[in-house]
Amino acid sequence: MKKASIAVLTGIALMLGACVGAVQDKENMMTAAGFNVRLADTPDKIAALKKLPPHKFFAQSKNNQVVYFYADPTICRCLYYGNQQAYQTYRQMAFQQNLADQQQMTAEINQQTAFDFGPWGDPFWY
């Protein structure tokens, strides 16, 4: 029973680590794309940040200008904000990263399927 609990906890920890890493990668791309960051460094800012949709983009219009926001109440406790250009740059960067990830996965799959089983032959002929 203890071994099963340890395995479950280890699995959960790995999944959470992957999620944190994915959010941090996203936030690094937002900064590179031109988004600005404001830290929630007071109780009022933290309370306001928690009212926003977490880890999702949303847009608001002010004086005929669209501003994009991304709230992170869990990792950096901050609010990212940027204009249309920053958002479009981020979307392009995310698309390129997704394409690169898919190409790498395809290359790894192709490498695995081309594995030489040597004198044992192909085990899938059974």
C-alpha contacts under 8 A as a table, 3 or more apart, distances in Angstrom:
res1	aa1	res2	aa2	distance
1	M	4	A	5.29
1	M	5	S	6.44
2	K	5	S	5.09
2	K	6	I	6.19
3	K	6	I	5.11
3	K	7	A	6.14
4	A	7	A	5.06
4	A	8	V	6.17
5	S	8	V	5.10
5	S	9	L	6.11
6	I	9	L	5.10
6	I	10	T	5.99
7	A	10	T	5.07
7	A	11	G	6.13
8	V	11	G	5.07
8	V	12	I	6.21
9	L	12	I	5.08
9	L	13	A	6.12
10	T	13	A	5.09
10	T	14	L	6.21
11	G	14	L	5.15
11	G	15	M	6.24
12	I	15	M	5.11
12	I	16	L	6.13
13	A	16	L	5.15
13	A	17	G	6.09
14	L	17	G	5.06
14	L	18	A	6.21
15	M	18	A	5.09
15	M	19	C	6.25
16	L	19	C	5.02
16	L	20	V	6.17
17	G	20	V	5.16
17	G	21	G	6.12
18	A	21	G	5.05
18	A	22	A	6.12
19	C	22	A	5.06
19	C	23	V	6.21
20	V	23	V	5.19
20	V	24	Q	6.13
20	V	75	I	7.50
21	G	24	Q	5.10
21	G	25	D	6.13
22	A	25	D	5.11
22	A	26	K	6.21
23	V	26	K	5.02
23	V	27	E	6.15
23	V	55	H	7.78
24	Q	27	E	4.99
24	Q	28	N	6.08
25	D	28	N	5.09
25	D	29	M	6.29
26	K	29	M	5.16
26	K	30	M	6.28
26	K	94	A	7.95
27	E	30	M	4.95
27	E	31	T	6.30
28	N	31	T	5.25
28	N	32	A	6.26
29	M	32	A	4.98
29	M	33	A	6.01
29	M	90	Y	6.43
29	M	93	M	7.11
29	M	94	A	7.63
30	M	33	A	5.00
30	M	34	G	6.48
30	M	35	F	5.47
30	M	80	Y	7.85
30	M	86	A	7.71
30	M	87	Y	7.97
30	M	90	Y	5.76
31	T	34	G	5.34
31	T	35	F	4.95
31	T	36	N	6.59
31	T	37	V	7.84
32	A	35	F	7.30
32	A	90	Y	7.95
33	A	86	A	5.25
33	A	87	Y	7.32
33	A	89	T	5.37
33	A	90	Y	5.13
33	A	93	M	7.81
34	G	82	G	6.75
34	G	86	A	4.96
34	G	89	T	7.91
35	F	80	Y	6.03
35	F	81	Y	5.38
35	F	82	G	4.54
35	F	83	N	7.65
35	F	86	A	5.92
35	F	87	Y	7.79
36	N	80	Y	5.51
36	N	81	Y	5.35
36	N	82	G	6.15
37	V	78	C	6.58
37	V	79	L	5.68
37	V	80	Y	4.55
37	V	81	Y	6.50
38	R	78	C	5.50
38	R	79	L	5.21
38	R	80	Y	6.46
39	L	76	C	7.59
39	L	77	R	6.24
39	L	78	C	4.24
39	L	79	L	6.42
40	A	43	P	7.72
40	A	45	K	4.86
40	A	46	I	5.08
40	A	49	L	7.10
40	A	77	R	5.62
40	A	78	C	5.18
40	A	79	L	7.36
41	D	45	K	6.52
41	D	46	I	6.93
42	T	45	K	5.26
42	T	46	I	6.20
43	P	46	I	5.07
43	P	47	A	6.13
44	D	47	A	5.16
44	D	48	A	6.18
45	K	48	A	5.01
45	K	49	L	5.97
46	I	49	L	5.03
46	I	50	K	6.25
46	I	73	P	7.46
46	I	77	R	7.27
47	A	50	K	5.26
47	A	51	K	6.71
48	A	51	K	5.32
48	A	52	L	7.07
49	L	52	L	5.51
49	L	71	A	6.48
49	L	72	D	7.64
49	L	73	P	6.18
49	L	77	R	7.75
49	L	78	C	7.45
49	L	79	L	7.20
50	K	53	P	7.64
50	K	54	P	7.46
50	K	73	P	6.00
52	L	71	A	6.40
53	P	56	K	6.10
53	P	58	F	7.99
53	P	70	Y	8.00
53	P	71	A	6.64
54	P	70	Y	7.32
54	P	71	A	5.23
54	P	72	D	5.70
54	P	73	P	6.54
55	H	70	Y	6.12
55	H	71	A	5.65
55	H	72	D	5.57
56	K	70	Y	5.62
56	K	71	A	6.89
57	F	68	Y	6.57
57	F	69	F	5.56
57	F	70	Y	4.79
57	F	71	A	7.72
58	F	68	Y	5.73
58	F	69	F	5.40
58	F	70	Y	6.66
59	A	66	V	6.49
59	A	67	V	5.58
59	A	68	Y	4.38
59	A	69	F	6.07
60	Q	66	V	5.70
60	Q	67	V	5.47
60	Q	68	Y	6.57
60	Q	69	F	7.98
61	S	64	N	6.13
61	S	65	Q	5.42
61	S	66	V	4.37
61	S	67	V	6.17
62	K	65	Q	5.25
62	K	66	V	6.44
62	K	67	V	7.59
65	Q	83	N	7.85
66	V	83	N	6.32
66	V	84	Q	6.48
67	V	81	Y	6.66
67	V	82	G	5.66
67	V	83	N	4.90
67	V	84	Q	6.79
68	Y	81	Y	5.45
68	Y	82	G	5.28
68	Y	83	N	6.06
68	Y	84	Q	7.20
68	Y	87	Y	6.88
69	F	79	L	6.89
69	F	80	Y	5.54
69	F	81	Y	4.47
69	F	82	G	6.73
70	Y	79	L	5.83
70	Y	80	Y	5.01
70	Y	81	Y	6.49
71	A	77	R	7.86
71	A	78	C	6.30
71	A	79	L	4.61
71	A	80	Y	6.32
72	D	75	I	6.27
72	D	76	C	6.22
72	D	77	R	5.36
72	D	78	C	5.39
72	D	79	L	6.13
73	P	76	C	6.79
73	P	77	R	4.30
73	P	78	C	6.33
74	T	77	R	5.63
82	G	85	Q	7.83
82	G	86	A	5.60
82	G	87	Y	6.64
83	N	86	A	5.38
83	N	87	Y	6.36
84	Q	87	Y	5.12
84	Q	88	Q	6.13
85	Q	88	Q	5.14
85	Q	89	T	6.06
86	A	89	T	5.10
86	A	90	Y	6.09
87	Y	90	Y	5.07
87	Y	91	R	6.18
88	Q	91	R	5.06
88	Q	92	Q	6.22
89	T	92	Q	5.16
89	T	93	M	6.18
90	Y	93	M	5.02
90	Y	94	A	6.06
91	R	94	A	5.07
91	R	95	F	6.10
92	Q	95	F	5.05
92	Q	96	Q	6.20
93	M	96	Q	5.11
93	M	97	Q	6.15
94	A	97	Q	5.06
94	A	98	N	6.09
95	F	98	N	5.11
95	F	99	L	6.16
96	Q	99	L	5.05
96	Q	100	A	6.15
97	Q	100	A	5.05
97	Q	101	D	6.11
98	N	101	D	5.05
98	N	102	Q	6.21
99	L	102	Q	5.14
99	L	103	Q	6.19
100	A	103	Q	5.09
100	A	104	Q	6.17
101	D	104	Q	5.15
101	D	105	M	6.19
102	Q	105	M	5.07
102	Q	106	T	6.12
103	Q	106	T	5.08
103	Q	107	A	6.16
104	Q	107	A	5.07
104	Q	108	E	6.21
105	M	108	E	5.08
105	M	109	I	6.19
106	T	109	I	5.10
106	T	110	N	6.11
107	A	110	N	5.07
107	A	111	Q	6.08
108	E	111	Q	5.01
108	E	112	Q	6.22
109	I	112	Q	5.11
109	I	113	T	6.23
110	N	113	T	5.18
110	N	114	A	6.19
111	Q	114	A	5.21
111	Q	115	F	6.53
112	Q	115	F	5.36
117	F	120	W	5.75
117	F	121	G	5.36
117	F	122	D	6.07
117	F	123	P	7.92
118	G	121	G	5.92
120	W	123	P	7.52
122	D	125	W	6.17
123	P	126	Y	6.68
